[in-house]
Amino acid sequence: MTSTDEIDPMPVRVLKRTLLVVLGPFYFLGIAFVPLICSRRKGFRGWYWRLVKRACSRLLWLLSIRTQMSDANKRDLAANTGSIIVINHRSHLDGFVLMDTVPDAKWFTFAAKKELCDAKLLSTGFNGAGLIPIDRASGSVAMDTLTQAVREMPDRRSVVLFPEGTRTKSESLGAFKAGAVVVARDTGRTILPIVIHDSDRLLPPGTFVPKSGTIRIDALPPFVCDPNATVDEDVDRLRNMMMAVFDEG
């Protein structure tokens, strides 16, 4: 089966997407408003994070998109601690795919633009989900904020970073920024590389309606920074490690 083999028969896909158009906005707006009511409840962050994960899984199901990861990878992720997660970035589907695939036992979060975290409608939910607000106006301030946030995280939680910085349109991986390696070195964490395949085939750049199909995810062995190497050497080694898996297809 290839990535673009459709998951459901046409009548089922039409029904699912009709449900998404008609009922989806009410469902997802409801989830967005939950923090306004429940954010002070004990254990809110944990159960709200799981609620968001379930919403991502339902969205992919309604789009007839399946994610695929090996059981061994899932077991390794569930037991993982003390890491920073890095993933390649091909499509707007990537974050939803990660939320759907990574086991609940592995708690992770994302960095988000400070402007989003300050927005009245979004701030409670973003704060409740544990997102890290990053001020992109200053690169040094952003790195300091991210590093401090990672230092203060529980060992079982990881921040997710996109080392390419933005969605890549090339056939292989784009150039990597040094941020993940710098934070890993400063905090003593390992890097957990995750490679996403074929998300751009289902939602190519410039399109808004994804195709039905399968997105495969590979979790690689932990990457340990080399204190005797330069930051650039570690960045190149990390990229080569992920690119070898990505280019294999």
Steps between C-alpha positions, in 0.01 A plus 500: 500500500634844408451818699230629265292181493162618622391369840121495459263449205383822338150503665659463844751777433224732384295424812795556733597829342141618504490429874825691539363806317163497677587394855878549516497874577272447803710211630836671464374836629362313801845359571652847462257640760545219756798676668288809566282288728729228632854642511506519882395140553760270655693307235358719222815510290534122481142415402464802271813395312349155448175662383690700239682185387166322454369796298801475266438126456133562419592767248731261315233228511243736350751584227557126437868535586675216679827527694744214522774440755658174611406351837869504597518874432187558708643304793825697482313831489278406794809432712701798378620766747750785501471588132421773249294379202598619153293424190525589134229731369322421171138603547241665723400144592825429687394629843168312483681183396741525792215558746315198363797263495709563811371290794324680786776388735743730318407855593621768261426858409577756231654845488262767367525864399453726802229693313283188489549429868402860583176489298202507739310219330800270467717578801313290758499193277863540395612554856287208612661276242844612619615669179819705527455865389793615287571863413641478148591868491832412663682177422710510818197565722310219326787255562532605864123456552499159334807379691357611834165337424669170415709515820182537704309222326438168671738236368220308327387804299662612174468807284455441126719704266508521120872533415424603141309798640219483245336259258752367250412469132820323389514127427719440806534677834574870514790665681483465879515789743717454809235571766422141603869412533577815698213437744596132533859593582395766751248277680677164478208340317522256213327565168228262385480523118165415336465476122162554332449355154245599234299767682579736211365246251163513674504878548738659247605864545234742382211257551241507777311172462710193588481176309417173671798273570763386747774701672789298642704609802840365608651569843879479481740405782584786741761743370765600755690822442878468487671738746820473295327608178383843391131589493507499119654152496225370727234668284644337186517160672137529614380605154692218329350249745145615425561549128620140458168374638292753307670434167451125542126572478 
